[in-house]
Amino acid sequence: MGNALRHLFIPHHTNNHHARLLHVDALFVYLLAFVLFRFLFTLGHTQFPDVLGYATDIRVEQLLKDTNAKRAQAGLSALSLDQRLSRAAALKAQDMFAKNYWAHNGPDGKTPWEFVTTAGYRYRVAGENLAKNFSVSSAVVDAWMASPTHKDNIMRSDYRDIGFAVVNGTLGGEEMTLVVQMFGAGDSNLAYQLKPTVPPPEPLPLTPVVPQEHFSLATATAQQSIFGLTQVLVRPKFDISSISRYATTGFAGFLLLIIGLDGWFVYRRKIIRVAGHSTGHLVFFVVLLVLIQIASRGAIL
């Protein structure tokens, strides 16, 4: 056992003075394990979505609160939730799912502003932020604020109204939650007022989306609320995002431990390696960064 561990973790003549777990061929073992890991998760999610899935808790009420909090920090006025902009956001989300695209403009050239006017909002200025595959409301707003162009939308002083849609569906063969944020300032000052209390939502069959009882519109997957406090609540027993994140962090720690041991023994024993080890280590770190990127689900546009 001792010789086997030494061969795997410690530079020695049996492994060409380079920890076996840092050899390039070990990379293929890690990649194979990762592919198998992803396959089993995908299979488990498909067969048992209530057991193994993506935990999601995104609420328009919280999105509005967080957005206005960011504006307040900059000394800007709060935006009013407008039902027409919320309807425009829902129409945009429906269009993305129906036509299978992730962009501000549709494949047919349709712009976000056409949804705004279709919803009956007469605007002087308007804007749009998009997000997908985030788990919580605060992460969505934080991601927008970290992007200069999205932050400019949130912080624009001449906006007066705002609307949201939070919709589940399938895009590009992947299940996801889309968040559409619409801004505007129009001729009318009539805006939908947020109610201080919200009745308990009633879940719809065969969908994890829990809408409020308002006028609703058929989307690619289910009836989704387009007015008021739309929310997506998904709480599987095991969250794929958390498990993937922990697994990636554990793998990163594992690699760093091996690299640290390898470097320490090379230094202590004054081992001279003709080929060196920086190239192999760089490959491992590149793979690690790719895995971390894959494990991170959220994206904005």
C-alpha positions as a Markdown table, in Angstrom:
| # | Residue | x | y | z |
|---|---|---|---|---|
| 1 | Met | 0.0 | 0.0 | 0.0 |
| 2 | Gly | 2.8 | 2.4 | 0.9 |
| 3 | Asn | 4.6 | 1.8 | -2.3 |
| 4 | Ala | 1.4 | 2.3 | -4.3 |
| 5 | Leu | 0.7 | 5.7 | -2.6 |
| 6 | Arg | 4.3 | 6.8 | -3.1 |
| 7 | His | 4.0 | 5.9 | -6.8 |
| 8 | Leu | 0.8 | 7.9 | -7.1 |
| 9 | Phe | 1.6 | 11.0 | -5.1 |
| 10 | Ile | 5.4 | 11.4 | -4.6 |
| 11 | Pro | 8.2 | 11.9 | -7.2 |
| 12 | His | 10.2 | 8.6 | -7.3 |
| 13 | His | 12.2 | 6.6 | -9.7 |
| 14 | Thr | 9.2 | 4.3 | -10.2 |
| 15 | Asn | 7.2 | 7.2 | -11.8 |
| 16 | Asn | 10.1 | 9.0 | -13.5 |
| 17 | His | 10.3 | 11.4 | -10.6 |
| 18 | His | 6.9 | 12.8 | -11.3 |
| 19 | Ala | 3.8 | 11.9 | -9.3 |
| 20 | Arg | 1.8 | 9.4 | -11.3 |
| 21 | Leu | -1.4 | 11.3 | -10.7 |
| 22 | Leu | 0.2 | 14.3 | -12.6 |
| 23 | His | 1.1 | 12.3 | -15.7 |
| 24 | Val | -0.6 | 13.4 | -18.8 |
| 25 | Asp | -2.3 | 10.0 | -19.3 |
| 26 | Ala | -4.0 | 10.6 | -15.9 |
| 27 | Leu | -5.8 | 13.5 | -17.5 |
| 28 | Phe | -7.8 | 11.1 | -19.6 |
| 29 | Val | -8.9 | 9.2 | -16.5 |
| 30 | Tyr | -10.1 | 12.5 | -15.0 |
| 31 | Leu | -11.9 | 13.5 | -18.2 |
| 32 | Leu | -13.5 | 10.1 | -18.4 |
| 33 | Ala | -14.7 | 10.3 | -14.8 |
| 34 | Phe | -16.1 | 13.8 | -15.5 |
| 35 | Val | -18.0 | 12.6 | -18.6 |
| 36 | Leu | -19.4 | 9.7 | -16.7 |
| 37 | Phe | -20.3 | 12.0 | -13.8 |
| 38 | Arg | -22.2 | 14.3 | -16.2 |
| 39 | Phe | -23.9 | 11.4 | -18.0 |
| 40 | Leu | -25.2 | 9.9 | -14.7 |
| 41 | Phe | -26.5 | 13.3 | -13.5 |
| 42 | Thr | -28.3 | 13.9 | -16.8 |
| 43 | Leu | -29.8 | 10.5 | -16.8 |
| 44 | Gly | -30.9 | 10.8 | -13.1 |
| 45 | His | -32.4 | 14.3 | -13.8 |
| 46 | Thr | -34.3 | 12.9 | -16.8 |
| 47 | Gln | -35.7 | 9.9 | -15.0 |
| 48 | Phe | -36.2 | 11.4 | -11.5 |
| 49 | Pro | -36.5 | 15.2 | -11.8 |
| 50 | Asp | -38.1 | 15.5 | -8.4 |
| 51 | Val | -35.1 | 13.8 | -6.8 |
| 52 | Leu | -32.1 | 15.0 | -8.8 |
| 53 | Gly | -32.5 | 18.5 | -10.4 |
| 54 | Tyr | -31.6 | 22.2 | -10.3 |
| 55 | Ala | -32.9 | 24.0 | -7.2 |
| 56 | Thr | -34.4 | 27.4 | -8.2 |
| 57 | Asp | -36.0 | 30.1 | -6.2 |
| 58 | Ile | -36.4 | 33.2 | -8.3 |
| 59 | Arg | -39.2 | 35.7 | -7.4 |
| 60 | Val | -40.2 | 38.9 | -9.2 |
| 61 | Glu | -40.8 | 40.5 | -5.8 |
| 62 | Gln | -37.2 | 39.9 | -4.8 |
| 63 | Leu | -35.9 | 40.9 | -8.3 |
| 64 | Leu | -37.7 | 44.2 | -8.0 |
| 65 | Lys | -36.5 | 44.8 | -4.4 |
| 66 | Asp | -32.9 | 44.1 | -5.3 |
| 67 | Thr | -33.0 | 46.2 | -8.5 |
| 68 | Asn | -34.5 | 49.2 | -6.6 |
| 69 | Ala | -32.0 | 48.7 | -3.8 |
| 70 | Lys | -29.1 | 49.1 | -6.3 |
| 71 | Arg | -30.7 | 52.3 | -7.7 |
| 72 | Ala | -31.2 | 53.7 | -4.2 |
| 73 | Gln | -27.6 | 53.2 | -3.4 |
| 74 | Ala | -26.8 | 55.5 | -6.4 |
| 75 | Gly | -29.4 | 58.0 | -5.3 |
| 76 | Leu | -31.9 | 57.1 | -8.1 |
| 77 | Ser | -35.7 | 56.8 | -7.7 |
| 78 | Ala | -37.4 | 53.4 | -7.4 |
| 79 | Leu | -38.9 | 51.8 | -10.5 |
| 80 | Ser | -42.6 | 50.9 | -10.5 |
| 81 | Leu | -43.7 | 47.4 | -11.5 |
| 82 | Asp | -45.7 | 47.8 | -14.7 |
| 83 | Gln | -48.1 | 45.0 | -15.9 |
| 84 | Arg | -47.5 | 46.0 | -19.5 |
| 85 | Leu | -43.8 | 45.6 | -19.3 |
| 86 | Ser | -44.2 | 42.4 | -17.4 |
| 87 | Arg | -46.4 | 41.2 | -20.3 |
| 88 | Ala | -43.8 | 42.3 | -22.8 |
| 89 | Ala | -41.2 | 40.4 | -20.8 |
| 90 | Ala | -43.4 | 37.2 | -20.8 |
| 91 | Leu | -44.0 | 37.6 | -24.6 |
| 92 | Lys | -40.2 | 37.8 | -25.1 |
| 93 | Ala | -39.5 | 34.7 | -23.0 |
| 94 | Gln | -42.2 | 32.8 | -24.9 |
| 95 | Asp | -40.7 | 33.9 | -28.2 |
| 96 | Met | -37.2 | 32.7 | -27.2 |
| 97 | Phe | -38.5 | 29.3 | -26.2 |
| 98 | Ala | -40.8 | 28.9 | -29.2 |
| 99 | Lys | -38.1 | 29.9 | -31.7 |
| 100 | Asn | -35.1 | 28.4 | -29.8 |
| 101 | Tyr | -32.8 | 31.5 | -29.5 |
| 102 | Trp | -30.9 | 33.3 | -26.8 |
| 103 | Ala | -30.5 | 36.8 | -28.0 |
| 104 | His | -32.0 | 40.3 | -27.7 |
| 105 | Asn | -33.2 | 40.1 | -31.3 |
| 106 | Gly | -35.1 | 37.1 | -32.7 |
| 107 | Pro | -33.9 | 35.0 | -35.6 |
| 108 | Asp | -36.7 | 36.7 | -37.7 |
| 109 | Gly | -35.3 | 40.2 | -36.7 |
| 110 | Lys | -37.9 | 40.9 | -34.1 |
| 111 | Thr | -36.6 | 43.4 | -31.5 |
| 112 | Pro | -37.5 | 43.6 | -27.8 |
| 113 | Trp | -39.3 | 46.9 | -28.4 |
| 114 | Glu | -41.9 | 45.1 | -30.6 |
| 115 | Phe | -43.0 | 43.1 | -27.5 |
| 116 | Val | -43.2 | 46.3 | -25.5 |
| 117 | Thr | -45.5 | 48.0 | -28.0 |
| 118 | Thr | -47.5 | 44.8 | -28.5 |
| 119 | Ala | -48.1 | 44.8 | -24.7 |
| 120 | Gly | -49.6 | 48.3 | -25.0 |
| 121 | Tyr | -46.7 | 50.3 | -23.5 |
| 122 | Arg | -46.0 | 53.6 | -25.3 |
| 123 | Tyr | -42.4 | 54.3 | -24.5 |
| 124 | Arg | -40.0 | 57.2 | -24.9 |
| 125 | Val | -37.0 | 55.0 | -23.8 |
| 126 | Ala | -36.8 | 51.3 | -23.1 |
| 127 | Gly | -34.3 | 48.6 | -22.2 |
| 128 | Glu | -33.9 | 44.9 | -21.7 |
| 129 | Asn | -31.7 | 42.6 | -19.6 |
| 130 | Leu | -31.8 | 38.8 | -19.9 |
| 131 | Ala | -30.5 | 36.0 | -17.6 |
| 132 | Lys | -30.8 | 32.3 | -17.6 |
| 133 | Asn | -30.0 | 29.4 | -15.3 |
| 134 | Phe | -29.5 | 31.2 | -12.1 |
| 135 | Ser | -30.7 | 29.6 | -8.8 |
| 136 | Val | -31.7 | 32.7 | -6.7 |
| 137 | Ser | -32.9 | 36.2 | -7.4 |
| 138 | Ser | -30.0 | 37.9 | -5.8 |
| 139 | Ala | -27.5 | 36.1 | -8.1 |
| 140 | Val | -29.4 | 37.4 | -11.1 |
| 141 | Val | -29.2 | 41.0 | -10.1 |
| 142 | Asp | -25.6 | 40.7 | -8.9 |
| 143 | Ala | -24.6 | 39.3 | -12.3 |
| 144 | Trp | -26.3 | 42.2 | -14.1 |
| 145 | Met | -24.6 | 44.7 | -11.9 |
| 146 | Ala | -21.2 | 43.1 | -12.6 |
| 147 | Ser | -21.7 | 43.8 | -16.3 |
| 148 | Pro | -21.2 | 47.4 | -17.4 |
| 149 | Thr | -23.9 | 47.4 | -20.1 |
| 150 | His | -26.5 | 45.6 | -17.9 |
| 151 | Lys | -25.6 | 47.9 | -15.0 |
| 152 | Asp | -26.2 | 50.9 | -17.2 |
| 153 | Asn | -29.7 | 49.7 | -17.8 |
| 154 | Ile | -30.4 | 49.3 | -14.1 |
| 155 | Met | -28.9 | 52.6 | -13.3 |
| 156 | Arg | -30.4 | 54.7 | -16.1 |
| 157 | Ser | -32.1 | 57.7 | -14.5 |
| 158 | Asp | -34.8 | 58.3 | -17.0 |
| 159 | Tyr | -36.5 | 54.9 | -16.6 |
| 160 | Arg | -39.7 | 55.0 | -14.5 |
| 161 | Asp | -41.2 | 51.5 | -15.0 |
| 162 | Ile | -40.0 | 48.0 | -14.9 |
| 163 | Gly | -41.4 | 44.5 | -15.8 |
| 164 | Phe | -40.2 | 41.0 | -15.2 |
| 165 | Ala | -40.9 | 37.5 | -16.5 |
| 166 | Val | -39.5 | 34.3 | -14.9 |
| 167 | Val | -40.2 | 31.3 | -17.1 |
| 168 | Asn | -39.2 | 27.7 | -17.2 |
| 169 | Gly | -38.7 | 25.9 | -20.5 |
| 170 | Thr | -36.4 | 24.1 | -22.8 |
| 171 | Leu | -33.9 | 26.0 | -25.0 |
| 172 | Gly | -31.3 | 24.3 | -27.2 |
| 173 | Gly | -32.3 | 21.0 | -25.7 |
| 174 | Glu | -31.5 | 22.2 | -22.1 |
| 175 | Glu | -34.0 | 22.8 | -19.4 |
| 176 | Met | -33.6 | 26.3 | -18.0 |
| 177 | Thr | -35.1 | 29.3 | -16.2 |
| 178 | Leu | -35.2 | 32.5 | -18.2 |
| 179 | Val | -35.4 | 35.9 | -16.5 |
| 180 | Val | -36.5 | 38.8 | -18.7 |
| 181 | Gln | -36.2 | 42.4 | -17.3 |
| 182 | Met | -37.9 | 45.2 | -19.3 |
| 183 | Phe | -37.4 | 48.9 | -18.5 |
| 184 | Gly | -39.3 | 51.9 | -19.8 |
| 185 | Ala | -40.4 | 55.4 | -19.5 |
| 186 | Gly | -43.6 | 56.4 | -21.3 |
| 187 | Asp | -46.3 | 59.0 | -21.7 |
| 188 | Ser | -48.5 | 57.4 | -19.0 |
| 189 | Asn | -47.6 | 57.4 | -15.3 |
| 190 | Leu | -50.0 | 54.6 | -14.6 |
| 191 | Ala | -48.0 | 51.7 | -13.3 |
| 192 | Tyr | -49.0 | 48.4 | -11.6 |
| 193 | Gln | -48.7 | 48.8 | -7.9 |
| 194 | Leu | -47.1 | 46.0 | -5.9 |
| 195 | Lys | -49.5 | 44.6 | -3.4 |
| 196 | Pro | -48.2 | 44.4 | 0.2 |
| 197 | Thr | -49.4 | 40.8 | 0.6 |
| 198 | Val | -49.5 | 38.0 | -1.8 |
| 199 | Pro | -51.9 | 35.0 | -1.5 |
| 200 | Pro | -50.2 | 31.6 | -1.3 |
| 201 | Pro | -49.4 | 30.2 | -4.8 |
| 202 | Glu | -51.1 | 27.0 | -6.0 |
| 203 | Pro | -48.8 | 24.7 | -8.0 |
| 204 | Leu | -49.8 | 23.7 | -11.5 |
| 205 | Pro | -49.7 | 20.0 | -12.4 |
| 206 | Leu | -46.7 | 18.6 | -14.3 |
| 207 | Thr | -44.7 | 21.8 | -13.9 |
| 208 | Pro | -42.4 | 23.3 | -11.1 |
| 209 | Val | -43.6 | 26.8 | -11.9 |
| 210 | Val | -45.9 | 28.3 | -9.2 |
| 211 | Pro | -47.7 | 31.4 | -10.6 |
| 212 | Gln | -49.9 | 33.9 | -9.0 |
| 213 | Glu | -53.6 | 34.0 | -10.1 |
| 214 | His | -53.4 | 36.6 | -12.8 |
| 215 | Phe | -54.0 | 36.6 | -16.6 |
| 216 | Ser | -51.7 | 34.0 | -18.0 |
| 217 | Leu | -50.2 | 33.1 | -21.3 |
| 218 | Ala | -49.2 | 29.7 | -22.7 |
| 219 | Thr | -45.5 | 29.3 | -23.0 |
| 220 | Ala | -43.4 | 26.5 | -24.4 |
| 221 | Thr | -43.9 | 24.3 | -21.3 |
| 222 | Ala | -46.9 | 25.5 | -19.3 |
| 223 | Gln | -49.2 | 28.3 | -18.4 |
| 224 | Gln | -47.0 | 31.0 | -16.8 |
| 225 | Ser | -48.2 | 34.2 | -15.1 |
| 226 | Ile | -47.3 | 37.3 | -16.9 |
| 227 | Phe | -48.7 | 39.9 | -14.4 |
| 228 | Gly | -47.7 | 40.3 | -10.8 |
| 229 | Leu | -45.3 | 38.3 | -8.7 |
| 230 | Thr | -44.3 | 35.5 | -11.0 |
| 231 | Gln | -41.9 | 33.0 | -9.4 |
| 232 | Val | -40.1 | 29.8 | -10.2 |
| 233 | Leu | -39.7 | 27.4 | -7.3 |
| 234 | Val | -37.9 | 24.1 | -7.9 |
| 235 | Arg | -36.7 | 22.1 | -4.8 |
| 236 | Pro | -35.4 | 18.7 | -5.7 |
| 237 | Lys | -34.0 | 16.5 | -3.0 |
| 238 | Phe | -30.5 | 16.7 | -4.5 |
| 239 | Asp | -29.4 | 19.9 | -6.3 |
| 240 | Ile | -27.2 | 19.3 | -9.3 |
| 241 | Ser | -25.7 | 22.7 | -9.2 |
| 242 | Ser | -24.5 | 22.3 | -5.5 |
| 243 | Ile | -23.2 | 18.8 | -6.1 |
| 244 | Ser | -21.4 | 19.9 | -9.2 |
| 245 | Arg | -19.9 | 22.9 | -7.4 |
| 246 | Tyr | -18.7 | 20.8 | -4.5 |
| 247 | Ala | -17.3 | 18.1 | -6.8 |
| 248 | Thr | -15.4 | 20.7 | -8.8 |
| 249 | Thr | -14.1 | 22.4 | -5.7 |
| 250 | Gly | -13.0 | 19.0 | -4.3 |
| 251 | Phe | -11.3 | 18.1 | -7.6 |
| 252 | Ala | -9.5 | 21.4 | -7.5 |
| 253 | Gly | -8.3 | 20.8 | -4.0 |
| 254 | Phe | -7.2 | 17.3 | -5.0 |
| 255 | Leu | -5.1 | 18.6 | -7.9 |
| 256 | Leu | -3.6 | 21.4 | -5.8 |
| 257 | Leu | -2.6 | 18.9 | -3.1 |
| 258 | Ile | -0.9 | 16.6 | -5.6 |
| 259 | Ile | 0.9 | 19.5 | -7.3 |
| 260 | Gly | 1.9 | 20.9 | -3.9 |
| 261 | Leu | 3.3 | 17.5 | -2.7 |
| 262 | Asp | 5.1 | 17.0 | -6.1 |
| 263 | Gly | 6.7 | 20.5 | -5.9 |
| 264 | Trp | 7.7 | 20.1 | -2.2 |
| 265 | Phe | 9.5 | 16.7 | -2.8 |
| 266 | Val | 11.2 | 18.1 | -5.9 |
| 267 | Tyr | 12.5 | 21.0 | -3.9 |
| 268 | Arg | 13.5 | 19.0 | -0.8 |
| 269 | Arg | 15.2 | 16.3 | -2.8 |
| 270 | Lys | 16.7 | 18.7 | -5.4 |
| 271 | Ile | 15.3 | 16.6 | -8.2 |
| 272 | Ile | 16.2 | 17.9 | -11.7 |
| 273 | Arg | 13.7 | 17.0 | -14.4 |
| 274 | Val | 14.7 | 17.7 | -18.0 |
| 275 | Ala | 11.2 | 18.0 | -19.2 |
| 276 | Gly | 10.0 | 20.0 | -16.2 |
| 277 | His | 6.5 | 19.9 | -15.0 |
| 278 | Ser | 5.0 | 23.3 | -15.8 |
| 279 | Thr | 3.4 | 22.1 | -19.1 |
| 280 | Gly | 1.6 | 19.2 | -17.5 |
| 281 | His | 0.4 | 21.3 | -14.6 |
| 282 | Leu | -0.8 | 24.0 | -17.0 |
| 283 | Val | -2.9 | 21.4 | -18.8 |
| 284 | Phe | -4.5 | 20.3 | -15.6 |
| 285 | Phe | -5.4 | 23.9 | -14.6 |
| 286 | Val | -6.9 | 24.6 | -18.0 |
| 287 | Val | -9.0 | 21.5 | -17.7 |
| 288 | Leu | -10.0 | 22.6 | -14.2 |
| 289 | Leu | -11.1 | 26.0 | -15.4 |
| 290 | Val | -13.2 | 24.4 | -18.1 |
| 291 | Leu | -14.9 | 22.2 | -15.5 |
| 292 | Ile | -15.6 | 25.2 | -13.2 |
| 293 | Gln | -17.0 | 27.1 | -16.2 |
| 294 | Ile | -19.3 | 24.1 | -17.0 |
| 295 | Ala | -20.4 | 23.8 | -13.4 |
| 296 | Ser | -21.4 | 27.5 | -13.4 |
| 297 | Arg | -24.9 | 27.6 | -15.0 |
| 298 | Gly | -25.8 | 31.3 | -14.9 |
| 299 | Ala | -25.5 | 33.5 | -18.0 |
| 300 | Ile | -26.7 | 37.0 | -18.9 |
| 301 | Leu | -27.2 | 38.9 | -22.1 |
